[in-house]
Amino acid sequence: MSDGVYDMPEEPPARRSRRTGGRPRALLPTIATLIVLLILFSVFTDVWTQRLWYRSVDLGSVFSTVLGTRVLLFVIVGLLMAAAVVANIIVAFRARPRVALAPSPSPGFERYGDLLQQHGKIAVGVVATLMLVFGGSAASGEWKVFLAWKNRTPFGVTDKHFNKDIAFFVFDYPWLRVLLGFGYSIVLLSLVAAIITHYLYGGFRPSAKGQKASGAAQVQFSVLLGLLVLLKAFSYWLDRFGLTTSDSRLFTGISYTGDNAVLPSKEILAVIAVLCACLFFANVVRKTWLLPGVGTVVLILSAILLGALWPAALQQLRVRPSEPVKEGPYITKNIEATRDAYGLAGTEVTDYQAKTTATPTELLQDTEVLPGIRLIDPSVVGPTFEQLQQVRGFYSFPTDLDVDRYKIGDKVNDTVIAVREVQVDRLPAGQRNWNNDHTVYTHGYGVVAANGNQRAADGTPVWTEKDLPPTGQLGDYEPRIYFGEQSPDYSIVGGPEGGQPVELDTPEGKTGGDPTLNTYHGKGGVSIGSFGNRLLYATKFRDANILLSSRVNSDSKILYDRTPRERVEKAAPWLTPDGDPYPAIVDGQVVWIVDGYTTSDNYPYSEKVALDVSTRDTTTGRGTIAQQPSEKINYIRNSVKAVVNAYDGSVELYAWDDKDPVLKTWMKAFPGTVKPKSAISPDLLAHLRYPEDMFKVQRDLLAKYHVTDAGTWYQNSDLWRVPDDPTAVSSGGDSSTHISQPPFYLSLRMPDQTEPKFSLTSVYVPNAERENLTAFMAVDSEATSPDYGKFRILRLPGNLQIPGPGQVYNKFQTDEGIRQALLPINQPSSGARAQYGNLLTLPLGGGLLYVQPVYSVRTSGPGSYPVLRYVLVSFGDGVAFGSTLQEALATVFKTNVDTGEQPPGTKTPPANQPNQTVKQALADAQAAYDRAQEALKKSDLAGYQANVNQMKAALDKAAAAAAATSPTPTTKPSGAPSTPASPPASTPTTSPTG
């Protein structure tokens, strides 16, 4: 005791060590266990919520099939790899020598072997687990290849070269390649494991002076190396079939050199590899590396001589001097296979002697085509829809709208259409909170549509469906949009019967007043009424509010994965969806229509293309239009039309190309998920159209594969290309970037058709520096037409100079009359600029007509949106413009034509009626300009500025008057600078090129 305090006895060091060291030893396993549990719970959450999502759309069989297949492949391949590697480790360990063949490389090296021997079961368990995870993960990712092989369907077309059905190349060959890859991995990893084990225990020492490997090690290595060489023989045998889809210098498929050198060399090398493998197996008995070594050297030399030198010599000495003759039959095979694989075999190419002038009689024959000329550009008027039909700031429209057809009265009109969606990111900062983001602003409301070929007097669209609540001519439908391209990431909806609704329906009622609220009653969504489901989704979205909020009740549902493409990709993971889903009102519901493609990169002899490159144009990746993945394909079919209900999110898949063997294969793999074509309702059928992305791939190929003669094809003397979009630069694009002009939906009549058809169109120019028009192409896009999907190409004669889109656009830019008309819009003081719309091309009057709308859009200030001001047209060498298409056509053809573009009750001013207000304003501007120049000569700066201001006021007055009348360019004041320019008078004029 010291100072009244008892001295505690000192704790022994050993006990102190146990106490201080025990906590870390106990804590580490606890932390590791918690980490493992968290990982397992995260995996369980992902799998179980996926299961709940699939059940919510009645596609539980898709989930179970995919999961079951992945688990099966994981287990089989993972266990096989783990068993093979572990078995080789055990064999090597048990066959270890009593005495090492040579001393260890370092004094402490033996301790590694002793340590592994002491903890052998743990070490083997770790290796087995790693191999199981590695092999199983790799195998589970190949579930599509496995299911396609397991459910393969014959094409009914036999490849004459190998006498096998096309299905072998599309389904069997990829799976055999996968198996070969797993075989290589298993044997190679087993060999590495055996080498390491023998090395650790002295059975294999490259540094030994005499014998490098023990007898047991030599036997094990010989067997594994023999298996590797045997797999190489199998690879050589498979390579023969791979030649049908290999890319040569000229084309995809077997070439002359491939047929006469590469193919026989692969067969010879396969035989040599089998013999070499036998030598390795024989080494188990003879135990000498001489023969296997000689066999390996022979195989390597044969691979160099037969696989590289022989084909190169044949190509250089025999093929190159007479390549067109030698490659001719193979080019023909490539042309036929490519046109079959891409659905181009029925393409109709017609020589078209395009006229540069048209008589009134010829125009009269095409008057019914004129109402199909779309003036409203869906890639321009998005801001117009938003400003005039947005209603509230939290509603939104996409940047690029869609084109569809609707029957209004007794006529079917091309219609520009969009859905009014909710976008919570646009809520004011003071309204952003969890409840508003996820339980109040849950859905959009209504469809907005406008006639494609009409404009109001002020240049805005003529609405066929508008306002909120919706009114118009498209009939009654469920307007609530819970699933769309801009929906929130997730929303919690629903509630008990008779409960207080919280979801914002419309900002006010039909007659004004307070906002109307709604409770979701659709069948879509996943129930989160139970605590378990709430916990799962709180974990999935990393949001505790789902678990804690009182807004979540026993009847609540959670909506997520809401974009149409996303839902189709999950419902049919074997499909490639089109990049641009489009909305339609079908049977009283707003639905999203998504075109689904089946693809392959193993169709023999068919040309391979990069899907992302072939489908890229100026609209790709902009707004809601998705870019296709960067993968190569050489077969494509629009096999499925998918429909996503905008209210309940249900997904319906319809077999569109029911003859497609790839579709049949997947329908066998996922029975009951794809409905027959006969189940498509007439109302839905009326809104189906030819898909854009497949059309882009096909037009890219037809630029070369319109040629069916092998000699011409080889010479590349008739190559085409899709022209660059001339409006890209004027819309803010980079002039050094070459991006293809997008295709356009138009109602037009081709020369062999009796009535206009809704079509998807494009043009070609020569594959050179020239930009004159080479061909016009259209595909019938009406799903109800017997000619749906038929390609028609109008080929222009080589001696006829018809300007292409770039040249026509240049004519529009440089035409003095058009420049004068646009100067009041483009001058800086106007606070606006001219925006050019899509440059359309269509056959008319025996020639080709170009039509381009021009919009005026403010450059600053809120609420800016494009307004259609002028329509530019070109036919032959003539260029004209007007405030309406009718005026422009009347000028360029020197006769009146009825375009049907004016909305009811709108009067078109006579084409030649003078506008005195414009003329007087221009005279005042000229006089003010002259006075300003005189004042400047006298150094009277104040007088100069005053007259410039008067001139500007006169020009503004002229611009305002010109906007309300038909434009005609007049002469610019002599010597005037670029700012004081004359606006148009009332009569459009025709001017020659440039």
Buried (B, 14 or more C-beta within 10 A) or exposed (E): EEEEEEEEEEEEEEEEEEEEEEEEEEEEEEEEEEEEEEEEEEEEBEEBBBBBBBEBBBBBEBBEBBBEBBEBBBBBBBBBBBBBBBEBBBBBBEBBBEEBBBEBEEEEBBEEBEEBEEEEEEBBEEBBEBBBBBBBBBBBEBBBBBBBBEBBBBBEEEBEBBEBBBBBBBBBBBBBBBBBBBBBBBBBBBBEBBBBBBBBBBBBBEEBEEEBBBEBBBBBBBBBBBBBBBBBBBBBBBBBBBBBBBEBEBBBBBBBBBBBBBBEBBBBBBEBBBEBBBBBBBBBEEEEBEBBEEBBEBBEEBBEBBBEEBBEEBBEEBBEEEBEEBBBEBBBBBBBBBBBBBBBEEBEBEEBEBBBBBEEEBBEBBEBBBBBBBBBBBBBBBBBBBBBBBBBEBBBBBBBBBBBBBEBEEEBBBBBBBBBBBBBEBBEEEEEEBBBBBBBBBBBBBBBBBBBBBBBBEBBBBBBBBBBEBEBBBEEBBBBBBBBBBBBEBBBBBBEEEEEEBBBBBBBEEEEEEEBEBBBEBEBBBBBBEEEBBBBBBBBBEBEBBBEBEBBBEBBBBBBBBBBBBBBBBBBBBBBBBBBBBBBBBEEBBBBBBBBBBBBBBBBBBBBBBBBBBBBBBBBEEBBBBBBEEEBBBBBBBBBBBBBBBBBBBBBBBBBBBEBBBBBBBBBBBEEBBBEEEEBEEBBBBBBBBBBBBBBBBBBBBBBBBBBEBEEBBEEEBBBBBBBBBBBBBEEBEEEEEBBBBBBBBBBBBEEBEEBBBBBBBBBBBBEEEBBBBBBBBBBBBBEBEBBBBBBBBBBEEEEBBBBBBBBBBBBBEBEBBBBBBBBBBBEEBEBBBBBBBBBBBBBBBBBBBBBBBBBBBEEEEEBBBBBBBBBBBBBBBBBBBBBBBBBBBBBBEEBBEBBBBEEEEEBBEBEEEBEBBBBBBBBBBBBBBBBBEBBEEEBEEBBEBBBEBBBBBBBBBBBBBBEBBBBBBEBBEEBEEBBBBBBBBBBBBBEBE
